[in-house]
């Protein structure tokens, strides 16, 4: 059974600070890793994807991948109240396996 | 910006009835997916579809479920005889490829299915 694990939170971060979200996965053969944001009652919205070990930056977001440790993370710099949402880690090339999500709250 | 669309946004049905959920994937995408999310739970894969046939399906996708691409734009999920436990948000997604680069899946807004 392929598993994706996330800390469910809630994670509270002051506005302007860095939010750090973590995810581990069980399938060593996984090649594609995604971070989605989901607001309550809405669909997952793609934020970042990463395929290679190391860091990938896109604006205030940085995804980090360590395949040896089977670990992927998302950093959000200069956190804004609008970043408050559930962040879903997803793994897979075709079929995506999702984690349960981490609920993030940015405190003004 | 291209997006995946889904109809209806909310479907209420009686147990045992058939429902069809509709999706229009992004126009140049070739891979199509259905996922579901039971309230308070994780997003779960149901089925993937490519070149007019099922590519992969999960244990959830039993004989009560079927998918079809009846024309060049629509992608449908049919549940033949709904059960109470089918109540969930159903998301359609599409991607250009399934290999690295281009396999990002974009999700539609979802259909909330309520089975009474």
Interface residues (C-beta under 8 A of the other chain):
Chain A: X31 X32 X34 X36 X42 X43 X44 X45 X46 X49 X51 X88 X90 X93 X94 X95 X96 X97 X98 X99 X100 X101
Chain B: X31 X33 X35 X41 X42 X43 X44 X45 X48 X55 X56 X58 X89 X91 X98 X99 X100 X101 X103 X104 X105 X106 X107 X108 X109 X110
